[in-house]
Each structure stands twice: as C-alpha cells, then as structure tokens.
C-alpha cells in the first residue's frame, strides 16, 4: 500500500470515529439529591452499556433549588433539561399546559399495568401517562424501639399527638445528644409545609374553605403550629429550622432522634446496617392523628421522571426514562444494592415479592400508608381542592413556600405562632385574590 492510500485510509478511519462520536446523543437529567437518585447515578454504567449511543449528563440539586430551576426552565421553554425529576403536584398541572411529552410507549418490558393504581392515577391526564414514577411514598412514624422501651412506653396501633408529645419528652436526653423527635423545619412548600399541611389535616384542619378563604385564623392551624413548635423547641435538635428530609435522615441514622415522622422512603436507609447505626432498633407506625381522630394526614408523593416538550431529544430521553423506572431497574438494584433498597411504592409486584417482604420489614406499613392516602379528600372538612400535603393548584408553589418561611421563622424564634399565622392568613388572602379566586 502506497503512502497516499495509507493516508486516505487513515483519514477514512478518523472520519468514521468522529462520526461515531458525533452520533452519540447527550441528554441532561435534572434530579434531586435524595439517596435513591444518587444510587441511580451510580448504576448508570448499566444504561451506558446497553445504550452506548446515549450519554447522560447529570444535574443534581437540593430539593428547593431543583423545583425552582425546572419550573423556570419549563415555563420559559428554555430546553436546558431533557429529563426532569418532578412530583405528582407538577405533573397534572404541567401536562394540561402541554409542557410535558406523553409517555405513550415505554417498551414491551415496561409493564405499565403493574404500577400501583393510586400512583399511576396521579400522573395520568386524559388517559395518558405524563411521567414515570421512580419511587412513591406516603408518610409514617419511624421510631427507636430501644428508646421507647427505656421510656417505659409501648407504641399504640394508632398513635395520636398526645402520645407523641409524651414519648418525645421521655426519649429526650440532650446531654447524650439524643432528641425525642426530628421533624422538617426548612422552609419550602415541599419541605416544612409538606409535613405541616399533613399535620394540619390530621388535626381536622384545611388550607381553604369552599369559598377559597384561607383558614390560618382557625383553631386547627393554631393547634397544629403550637404543637409543632412545642415538640421542636422542647425536644427537637438545635438548628432544626434548617433541617429538611436529608438532614433529619442523617440525624436519625446517627442515633440522635427518638422519633421521626416523614416519608416512608426513608425506611430502607434507616434500616440498612451499612448506613445506619440504629438499623436493628427501628420500629414503624402510622403517622399520628389527633385524639379520637381518624385522619392520619398521610400524604401521597412520587418522584417521577418526565420529559419536557421543549427537548429536541425526546427519543433518547424516553429510552432513559424507561430504563430507570422499569422492572429491570428494580432487579438491577436488588442485585447490586440488596432487594431492601429497591425504589419503593411504584409497582404492585414488589409487594407480592416474598424476598422483598422478608428483607424489608417496613414494606407492609409503606403499602398501607400509600393505599390509605386520600388525595381526593385530604381534609375532614369539605374543601374545593385535592392534594394531601399540598393543594393542587398552580399558585400553591409560591404561596406554600411563603407560608413555609413564616413557620420556619417561628421555629427559629423570630416570630410567635400567632404572628406567623396572621402573616400567613394575610399573604395567602392577598395572593388568592390576585389570582382571581374564587373562580
């Protein structure tokens, strides 16, 4: 072969290699910095092996920041992300705005019929699925069995807030760095207000009456905030106004919390001896209700993968979404991380899997909480909205965060409960009037 031929062949090979690289599609996935999503990133090598033509660029953000950025991007059609991690609050609202791509066909192996009905219904608009659930959760009470026993108490089948207060007092040992209770204090509609809205539902309260008038001037909200502030200031950890889900998870795993009322998804992390110092001392119970009440305020939430209509890479994005939310991904996590750590709450088959039920003692309580969550009637009072730990209207994202800031300030000692409630009533009334309610 002469020099010219070799040069031409070399150029041809170089061109082919360049073409192969240029044929690779890069998708940007925006996600939250929760444990299950971090695990998904660790396992992306499996996706890369199966789909070498697709490169995944991760943008991992704290919950409040993620919500702000993806909302801004999708509303402005910015196209910064190809896959979004969003909740069942956003999905129906955004789908009706034509901001999301319908997930009509995620492949023969996806088995959409296996999705838990409650979870799938919250992500379906006009008969079409607009986001694929990565994991779903309700809320429940997680507690230290050893500390409860030491306190001379037994967990009731249906604990109420009076018992929680008594147990928190007896479990607290500040000299030893142990606090009776850990609850969300960080401001945000999906942070402290997810918990406080649920707690208010359990107290018999509501966000709005049937004329969309805010209810922060009613006794139920007063009882909710007074009880919350007493628990947290007397028996909670210092600096709790900065604590969200991840911060409380770390506190519980290191043995600093007697009780924690939060997302059921936390159960596998606090029960994992590789991650939790108290893994063998954890019990589970329903989220509390008021004395004599029946509404436990347990929420229904799912973190889901959705594709914005602004993407130019919908096919590659759909391929990734199908991989991350499929039964095959569940099997992958079970093989690599242990079956107790698979993403919970999305598939009926998981709760019929004997191996999972044996490895995950929290599974029955998780399923029971999810199935009991009544998003269509979150309050015992007649209300004009659906939701649970949120109000399913577009305005709630801004209003919920503003109210969350008032309540977080009260927890930090910068305002009284009455001042926080009065400010919340005023700002919510103003914003609802501005938005044209009642409509």
Secondary structure, 3 states (H helix, E strand, C coil): CCHHHHHHHHHHHHHHHHHHHHHCEEEEEEEECCHHHHHHHHCHHHHHHHCCCEEEEEEEECHHHHHHHHHHHHHCCCCCCCEEEEEHHHHHHHHHCCCECCCCCCCCCCCHHHECHHHHHHCEECCEECCEEEEEECEEEEEEHHHHHHCCCCCCCCCEHHHHHHHHHHHCEHHHCEEEEECCCCCCCCCHHHHHHHHHHHCCCCCECCCCCECCCCHHHHHHHHHHHHHHHHHCCCCHHHCCHHHHHHHHHCCCEEEEEEEHHHHHHHCCCCCCCCHHHEEEEECCECCCCCCCCCCCEEEEEECECCCCCHHHHHHHHHHHCCHHHHHHHHHHHCHHHCCCCCEHHHHHCHHHHHHCCCHHHHHHHHHHCCCCCCCCCCCCCCECCCECCCCHHHHHHHHHHHHHHHHCCCCCHHHHHHHHHHHHHHHHHHCCCCC
